[in-house]
Amino acid sequence: MKLAVVGSNGQLGTDMISSATARGYECCGVDVPDIDIASQASIAHFLDRHAPDVVINCAAYTAVDNCESDKDIAFKVNADGVANLARCCQNAECDIVHISTDYVFDGTKTTPYLESDETCPQSIYGASKLKGEVLLREQTDAWYIFRIAWLYGCNGSNFAKTIADVARRKAREGAALKVVDDQTGSPTYTREVCRQILAVIPLRRFGLYHCTAEGNCTWYDFARKICEANAISVQLEPCATGEFPRPAPRPAYSVLENAHLKNTGLQCMKHWETAYGDFLNESNSPPFAGGYVSE
Ligand SMILES: NC(=O)c1ccc[n+]([C@@H]2O[C@H](COP(=O)([O-])OP(=O)(O)OC[C@H]3O[C@@H](n4cnc5c(N)ncnc54)[C@H](OP(=O)(O)O)[C@@H]3O)[C@@H](O)[C@H]2O)c1
């Protein structure tokens, strides 16, 4: 099976290439400027050249707050771009895996969201990603959508890396670090997502899958875990979302139940705390044992 990863320089795309290659897949990757999913011609050219069996779309316009002011770009990439990709995959007779988000939900539920739950995005980013899901299904039958959330990994910038850096600095300065404690989700490690997707695609069981780590926590809980695991003794203070106003609203509760994966016996996602331990072991920058705190 030959895989093509679109958005291969991004946080997830980078790990998708390395995970697939490590599992013996023939795999190629492409990103801007060599492809622009907003242009059907550039996709068709790429697929003609590489003739993959499966395209894994990790490309997206992911700047959640910027989407509020760059609405046109958000929909051009996250909605129309996905439709272009799906149409080209249908023409080229290859399967398409698309990555979506917990932000398609409004966060008003108090129990984990199922794949069958009604969507109601609160932000432009969420709305553009939902539109991408809808357009994808209209273009091809050979589709998978994996909704992920609270993503972190070794590449790119993310909460796990940023909090560790900021907490070390605050610890050095003797200052407290405030972290939001009224948003709940499931921190999800990139390599877990890759492992799960690579376990599903050989079976060609198409459909919509929630694909997040088991368990859930608030950003404050996650920050506590990060500091504990890296032996950073900083004073952490829980705070409300309102203390850090941002252009795009976030769902207060966006825990996803991996119901489809579980019901089909395909689930292999670990608990978020176990996966975070894997991240520390596998990370290029090894975990610190007290390092910055005593400097
Ligand atoms: N990060 C999260 O917490 C999170 C949570 C839920 C779902 N997701 C979804 O997971 C997927 C992967 O996210 P990620 O964090 O890996 O994103 P990322 O690091 O921003 O990677 C996205 C990649 O897509 C590229 N790209 C942007 N516009 C493109 C275009 N028009 N044509 C081709 N490539 C384009 C980006 O290039 P540039 O960097 O040069 O723009 C980047 O290399 C996305 O679908 C995202 O919506 C992410």
The ligand as an SDF file (V2000), in Angstrom:
LIG
                    3D

 48 52  0  0  0  0  0  0  0  0999 V2000
   -3.1880   21.0750   16.5160 N   0  0  0  0  0  0  0  0  0  0  0  0
   -4.2800   20.6710   17.1630 C   0  0  0  0  0  0  0  0  0  0  0  0
   -4.4010   20.7910   18.3900 O   0  0  0  0  0  0  0  0  0  0  0  0
   -5.3980   20.0130   16.3860 C   0  0  0  0  0  0  0  0  0  0  0  0
   -6.5580   19.6390   17.0930 C   0  0  0  0  0  0  0  0  0  0  0  0
   -7.5950   19.0320   16.3950 C   0  0  0  0  0  0  0  0  0  0  0  0
   -7.4710   18.8070   15.0370 C   0  0  0  0  0  0  0  0  0  0  0  0
   -6.3520   19.1950   14.3620 N   0  0  0  0  0  0  0  0  0  0  0  0
   -6.2650   18.9340   12.9230 C   0  0  0  0  0  0  0  0  0  0  0  0
   -5.1780   18.0490   12.7280 O   0  0  0  0  0  0  0  0  0  0  0  0
   -4.5920   18.2770   11.4360 C   0  0  0  0  0  0  0  0  0  0  0  0
   -3.1000   18.4550   11.5940 C   0  0  0  0  0  0  0  0  0  0  0  0
   -2.8680   19.5640   12.4690 O   0  0  0  0  0  0  0  0  0  0  0  0
   -1.3840   20.0710   12.7770 P   0  0  0  0  0  0  0  0  0  0  0  0
   -1.3940   20.5980   14.1570 O   0  0  0  0  0  0  0  0  0  0  0  0
   -0.4040   19.0440   12.3640 O   0  0  0  0  0  0  0  0  0  0  0  0
   -1.3140   21.3210   11.7680 O   0  0  0  0  0  0  0  0  0  0  0  0
   -0.0340   22.1170   11.2640 P   0  0  0  0  0  0  0  0  0  0  0  0
    1.1550   21.8160   12.0930 O   0  0  0  0  0  0  0  0  0  0  0  0
   -0.4730   23.5460   11.1180 O   0  0  0  0  0  0  0  0  0  0  0  0
    0.2280   21.4950    9.8270 O   0  0  0  0  0  0  0  0  0  0  0  0
   -0.5890   21.7950    8.7320 C   0  0  0  0  0  0  0  0  0  0  0  0
    0.2640   21.7520    7.4890 C   0  0  0  0  0  0  0  0  0  0  0  0
   -0.5730   22.0700    6.3620 O   0  0  0  0  0  0  0  0  0  0  0  0
    0.1080   23.0190    5.5520 C   0  0  0  0  0  0  0  0  0  0  0  0
   -0.8250   23.7870    4.7470 N   0  0  0  0  0  0  0  0  0  0  0  0
   -1.4930   24.9160    5.0820 C   0  0  0  0  0  0  0  0  0  0  0  0
   -2.2220   25.3500    4.0390 N   0  0  0  0  0  0  0  0  0  0  0  0
   -2.0180   24.4690    3.0050 C   0  0  0  0  0  0  0  0  0  0  0  0
   -2.4760   24.3940    1.6690 C   0  0  0  0  0  0  0  0  0  0  0  0
   -3.3030   25.3210    1.1450 N   0  0  0  0  0  0  0  0  0  0  0  0
   -2.0660   23.3590    0.9050 N   0  0  0  0  0  0  0  0  0  0  0  0
   -1.2230   22.4190    1.4070 C   0  0  0  0  0  0  0  0  0  0  0  0
   -0.7340   22.4550    2.6670 N   0  0  0  0  0  0  0  0  0  0  0  0
   -1.1340   23.4760    3.4660 C   0  0  0  0  0  0  0  0  0  0  0  0
    0.8400   23.8810    6.5610 C   0  0  0  0  0  0  0  0  0  0  0  0
    1.8540   24.6380    5.9380 O   0  0  0  0  0  0  0  0  0  0  0  0
    2.2310   26.0780    6.5860 P   0  0  0  0  0  0  0  0  0  0  0  0
    2.6550   25.7970    7.9900 O   0  0  0  0  0  0  0  0  0  0  0  0
    3.3390   26.5610    5.7030 O   0  0  0  0  0  0  0  0  0  0  0  0
    0.9970   26.8910    6.5270 O   0  0  0  0  0  0  0  0  0  0  0  0
    1.3750   22.8180    7.5170 C   0  0  0  0  0  0  0  0  0  0  0  0
    2.6020   22.2740    7.0610 O   0  0  0  0  0  0  0  0  0  0  0  0
   -5.3370   19.4740   10.8600 C   0  0  0  0  0  0  0  0  0  0  0  0
   -6.3660   19.0160   10.0120 O   0  0  0  0  0  0  0  0  0  0  0  0
   -5.9570   20.1460   12.0690 C   0  0  0  0  0  0  0  0  0  0  0  0
   -7.1320   20.8560   11.7260 O   0  0  0  0  0  0  0  0  0  0  0  0
   -5.3030   19.7770   15.0200 C   0  0  0  0  0  0  0  0  0  0  0  0
  1  2  1  0
  2  3  2  0
  2  4  1  0
  4  5  1  0
  4 48  2  0
  5  6  2  0
  6  7  1  0
  7  8  2  0
  8  9  1  0
  8 48  1  0
  9 10  1  0
  9 46  1  0
 10 11  1  0
 11 12  1  0
 11 44  1  0
 12 13  1  0
 13 14  1  0
 14 15  2  0
 14 16  1  0
 14 17  1  0
 17 18  1  0
 18 19  2  0
 18 20  1  0
 18 21  1  0
 21 22  1  0
 22 23  1  0
 23 24  1  0
 23 42  1  0
 24 25  1  0
 25 26  1  0
 25 36  1  0
 26 27  1  0
 26 35  1  0
 27 28  2  0
 28 29  1  0
 29 30  1  0
 29 35  2  0
 30 31  1  0
 30 32  2  0
 32 33  1  0
 33 34  2  0
 34 35  1  0
 36 37  1  0
 36 42  1  0
 37 38  1  0
 38 39  2  0
 38 40  1  0
 38 41  1  0
 42 43  1  0
 44 45  1  0
 44 46  1  0
 46 47  1  0
M  CHG  2   8   1  16  -1
M  END
$$$$
